Amino acid sequence: MSFQSPDFKPRCFAVVPCAGIGERAGVGGPKQYHPVAGKAVVAHTLAALGAVSRLDATLVVLSPQDTQFEQHAPGFEGERGWVVRVGGASRAESVANGLDELLARGAQPHDWVLVHDAARCLLRPEWVERLILACEEDEVGGLLALPVADTLKAALPGGDGEARVAATVDRAAKWAAQTPQMFRLGLLRPALVGALSDPDLAARITDEASAIEALGHQPRLVPGDFENFKLTWPGDFALAARLLATVPLS
């Protein structure tokens, strides 16, 4: 599928799925609203995206029941800050609904969409710009990622709660996916909608790239940064706070 034409310059939009409840984080509520270095996690994330001049707008996708966002991200809405409460039961559903909202607001199939995790709050604008520069002429798109450095172990299934190694997994040519993940709206939306229509496939779609891969495409891997980690476990919040205190990002 080609979107190339000399007659238009694609725009770039960010989509931030922000409808999760963050059960693994253990912080007593949605992790995107937990304070880190004096601000909510999502406020740091949106400040970084707002500093990327190539982004025409950032769309935050909230749960329909969300009543907290405006309290934790004051002043976000405006010409380049959009909020919509159409989040679904899964990340893929939330992103797909967000893409429909972009279309309703005038985005075109050839425009780029950069999907970013709300909980990757140490994002730096220059990393986003690196991704855009690497992918803007690519037929498929791509994502920030890092080559796996640690030895990987596969655990035995089941058990009594005590994990044991089943095998060592070859780490050669394996990368840890990060976000943003950047794809054309006209490619990403049908990829997600198609995956959501197949329950078996939907269970395997854990990020946007995996939906694109399911169509037979090969997204580009763009080197990310170790600090662009996703706050998932309780210890991640303390680490993020230390990093933000050392080098304020927003």
VEXDREN-2710 file (C-alpha; in Angstrom, 1 decimal):
% VEXDREN-2710
k/r/px/py/pz
1/MET/0.0/0.0/0.0
2/SER/1.5/3.3/-1.0
3/PHE/0.5/6.7/0.3
4/GLN/3.3/8.7/-1.5
5/SER/2.2/11.6/-3.6
6/PRO/3.9/15.0/-4.5
7/ASP/0.6/16.7/-3.9
8/PHE/0.4/16.6/-0.1
9/LYS/2.6/16.7/3.0
10/PRO/1.3/14.3/5.6
11/ARG/0.7/15.6/9.0
12/CYS/1.7/13.9/12.3
13/PHE/-0.7/13.3/15.2
14/ALA/0.0/11.6/18.5
15/VAL/-2.5/9.3/20.1
16/VAL/-2.2/8.5/23.8
17/PRO/-4.4/5.6/25.0
18/CYS/-5.1/6.5/28.7
19/ALA/-8.0/4.3/29.6
20/GLY/-6.2/1.7/31.7
21/ILE/-6.5/1.0/35.4
22/GLY/-2.9/0.0/36.1
23/GLU/-3.5/-3.0/38.3
24/ARG/0.1/-4.2/38.2
25/ALA/1.5/-0.9/39.3
26/GLY/0.2/-1.3/42.8
27/VAL/-0.3/2.5/43.4
28/GLY/-4.0/2.4/44.4
29/GLY/-5.5/3.7/41.2
30/PRO/-4.8/4.4/37.6
31/LYS/-1.0/4.7/37.2
32/GLN/-1.2/7.5/34.7
33/TYR/-2.5/9.8/37.5
34/HIS/0.0/8.8/40.1
35/PRO/2.3/11.7/41.1
36/VAL/5.9/11.5/40.1
37/ALA/8.3/14.4/40.7
38/GLY/5.4/16.7/41.6
39/LYS/3.2/16.0/38.6
40/ALA/1.0/13.2/37.4
41/VAL/2.6/10.6/35.1
42/VAL/0.5/11.6/32.2
43/ALA/1.2/15.3/32.7
44/HIS/4.9/14.6/32.1
45/THR/4.1/12.5/29.0
46/LEU/1.9/15.2/27.5
47/ALA/4.4/17.9/28.2
48/ALA/7.1/16.0/26.2
49/LEU/4.7/15.4/23.3
50/GLY/3.6/19.1/23.4
51/ALA/7.3/20.1/22.8
52/VAL/7.5/18.2/19.5
53/SER/6.9/20.8/16.8
54/ARG/6.2/18.2/14.1
55/LEU/3.1/17.0/15.9
56/ASP/-0.1/18.9/14.8
57/ALA/-2.0/17.7/17.8
58/THR/-2.1/15.1/20.5
59/LEU/-5.3/13.1/21.2
60/VAL/-5.8/11.5/24.6
61/VAL/-8.2/8.6/24.7
62/LEU/-9.9/8.2/28.1
63/SER/-12.4/5.8/29.5
64/PRO/-16.0/7.0/29.2
65/GLN/-16.1/6.9/33.1
66/ASP/-12.9/9.0/33.6
67/THR/-13.5/12.0/35.8
68/GLN/-9.9/12.7/36.8
69/PHE/-8.0/13.7/33.7
70/GLU/-8.6/17.4/33.8
71/GLN/-7.5/17.5/37.5
72/HIS/-4.2/15.8/36.7
73/ALA/-3.4/17.4/33.4
74/PRO/-4.7/21.0/33.8
75/GLY/-4.6/23.2/30.8
76/PHE/-3.9/20.4/28.3
77/GLU/-6.9/21.0/26.0
78/GLY/-6.6/23.5/23.2
79/GLU/-5.6/23.8/19.6
80/ARG/-3.0/21.0/19.9
81/GLY/-4.4/19.1/22.8
82/TRP/-7.5/17.0/22.3
83/VAL/-9.4/14.8/24.7
84/VAL/-12.0/12.2/23.9
85/ARG/-13.7/9.6/26.2
86/VAL/-14.1/6.6/23.9
87/GLY/-11.6/4.2/25.5
88/GLY/-12.4/0.5/25.1
89/ALA/-11.8/-2.7/26.9
90/SER/-8.3/-3.1/25.4
91/ARG/-5.5/-0.9/24.2
92/ALA/-6.2/-1.9/20.6
93/GLU/-9.9/-0.9/20.9
94/SER/-9.0/2.4/22.6
95/VAL/-6.5/3.3/19.8
96/ALA/-8.9/2.2/17.1
97/ASN/-11.6/4.5/18.6
98/GLY/-9.1/7.3/18.8
99/LEU/-8.3/6.9/15.1
100/ASP/-12.0/7.3/14.3
101/GLU/-11.9/10.5/16.3
102/LEU/-8.9/11.7/14.3
103/LEU/-10.8/11.1/11.1
104/ALA/-13.8/13.0/12.4
105/ARG/-11.5/15.9/13.1
106/GLY/-10.2/16.0/9.6
107/ALA/-7.2/13.7/9.6
108/GLN/-6.5/11.8/6.4
109/PRO/-5.5/8.3/5.6
110/HIS/-2.0/9.4/4.5
111/ASP/-1.4/11.2/7.8
112/TRP/1.0/9.7/10.4
113/VAL/-0.2/8.6/13.8
114/LEU/2.3/8.2/16.6
115/VAL/0.8/6.1/19.4
116/HIS/2.5/6.6/22.8
117/ASP/2.0/4.9/26.2
118/ALA/0.7/7.4/28.8
119/ALA/3.0/5.6/31.3
120/ARG/6.2/6.3/29.4
121/CYS/6.6/9.6/31.1
122/LEU/10.3/10.1/30.6
123/LEU/9.9/10.6/26.9
124/ARG/12.1/13.2/25.4
125/PRO/11.0/15.3/22.3
126/GLU/14.2/14.5/20.5
127/TRP/13.4/10.8/20.6
128/VAL/10.1/11.5/18.9
129/GLU/11.7/13.6/16.3
130/ARG/14.3/10.8/15.7
131/LEU/11.4/8.4/15.0
132/ILE/9.6/10.8/12.7
133/LEU/12.8/11.5/10.7
134/ALA/13.5/7.8/10.4
135/CYS/10.0/6.8/9.3
136/GLU/8.5/9.7/7.4
137/GLU/9.7/8.3/4.0
138/ASP/9.1/4.7/4.9
139/GLU/6.3/2.8/3.3
140/VAL/5.3/1.0/6.5
141/GLY/6.4/3.0/9.5
142/GLY/8.1/1.9/12.6
143/LEU/8.7/2.1/16.3
144/LEU/11.3/3.0/18.9
145/ALA/12.9/-0.1/20.3
146/LEU/16.1/-1.4/22.0
147/PRO/18.1/-4.5/21.3
148/VAL/17.7/-7.0/24.2
149/ALA/20.8/-7.0/26.3
150/ASP/19.8/-9.3/29.2
151/THR/19.8/-13.1/29.0
152/LEU/16.2/-14.3/28.5
153/LYS/14.7/-17.2/30.3
154/ALA/11.5/-19.0/29.6
155/ALA/9.6/-20.1/32.7
156/LEU/7.9/-23.4/33.2
157/PRO/4.1/-23.1/32.8
158/GLY/1.9/-23.4/35.8
159/GLY/3.5/-24.4/39.1
160/ASP/2.8/-23.5/42.6
161/GLY/3.8/-19.8/42.4
162/GLU/7.6/-20.6/42.4
163/ALA/8.9/-19.7/39.0
164/ARG/11.5/-22.1/37.5
165/VAL/13.5/-21.9/34.3
166/ALA/12.3/-24.0/31.4
167/ALA/15.0/-22.8/28.9
168/THR/17.3/-20.0/28.0
169/VAL/15.9/-18.1/25.0
170/ASP/18.3/-16.9/22.3
171/ARG/18.4/-13.1/22.5
172/ALA/20.0/-12.6/19.1
173/ALA/18.1/-10.2/16.9
174/LYS/15.5/-9.6/19.6
175/TRP/14.4/-6.1/20.4
176/ALA/12.2/-4.7/23.3
177/ALA/9.4/-2.6/21.8
178/GLN/8.9/0.9/23.1
179/THR/6.6/3.8/22.0
180/PRO/5.9/6.0/20.1
181/GLN/4.9/3.6/17.3
182/MET/4.4/5.5/14.0
183/PHE/2.1/4.3/11.2
184/ARG/-0.2/5.9/8.6
185/LEU/-3.7/6.3/9.8
186/GLY/-5.0/4.5/6.6
187/LEU/-2.8/1.5/7.4
188/LEU/-3.1/1.3/11.2
189/ARG/-6.9/1.6/11.4
190/PRO/-7.8/-1.4/9.2
191/ALA/-5.0/-3.4/10.9
192/LEU/-6.5/-2.8/14.3
193/VAL/-10.1/-3.2/13.2
194/GLY/-9.3/-6.5/11.5
195/ALA/-7.5/-7.8/14.5
196/LEU/-10.4/-6.9/16.8
197/SER/-12.8/-8.8/14.6
198/ASP/-10.8/-12.0/15.3
199/PRO/-10.7/-13.0/19.0
200/ASP/-7.7/-15.3/18.6
201/LEU/-5.8/-12.6/16.8
202/ALA/-6.9/-9.8/19.1
203/ALA/-5.4/-11.6/22.0
204/ARG/-2.0/-11.5/20.3
205/ILE/-2.1/-7.8/19.4
206/THR/-0.2/-6.2/22.3
207/ASP/0.9/-3.1/20.4
208/GLU/0.3/-1.3/17.1
209/ALA/3.3/-2.9/15.4
210/SER/1.9/-6.4/16.1
211/ALA/-1.3/-5.4/14.2
212/ILE/0.7/-4.1/11.3
213/GLU/2.8/-7.3/11.3
214/ALA/-0.4/-9.4/11.2
215/LEU/-1.0/-7.8/7.8
216/GLY/2.4/-9.1/6.6
217/HIS/4.3/-5.8/6.9
218/GLN/7.7/-5.3/8.6
219/PRO/7.8/-2.2/10.7
220/ARG/11.1/-0.4/11.0
221/LEU/13.0/-0.6/14.3
222/VAL/14.4/2.8/15.3
223/PRO/16.9/2.8/18.3
224/GLY/15.2/4.2/21.4
225/ASP/16.6/4.9/24.8
226/PHE/16.9/3.0/28.1
227/GLU/15.1/5.8/30.0
228/ASN/12.0/5.4/27.8
229/PHE/10.7/2.7/30.0
230/LYS/7.0/2.0/30.8
231/LEU/6.0/2.5/34.4
232/THR/4.5/-0.9/35.2
233/TRP/5.7/-2.1/38.6
234/PRO/5.9/-0.3/42.0
235/GLY/9.6/0.2/41.8
236/ASP/9.4/1.9/38.4
237/PHE/7.8/5.0/40.0
238/ALA/10.7/5.6/42.4
239/LEU/13.2/5.2/39.5
240/ALA/11.3/7.6/37.3
241/ALA/11.2/10.1/40.1
242/ARG/15.0/9.9/40.6
243/LEU/15.6/10.4/36.9
244/LEU/13.2/13.3/36.6
245/ALA/14.8/15.0/39.7
246/THR/18.2/14.6/38.1
247/VAL/17.3/15.9/34.6
248/PRO/13.9/17.5/34.6
249/LEU/12.1/16.6/31.4
250/SER/9.2/19.0/31.6
END
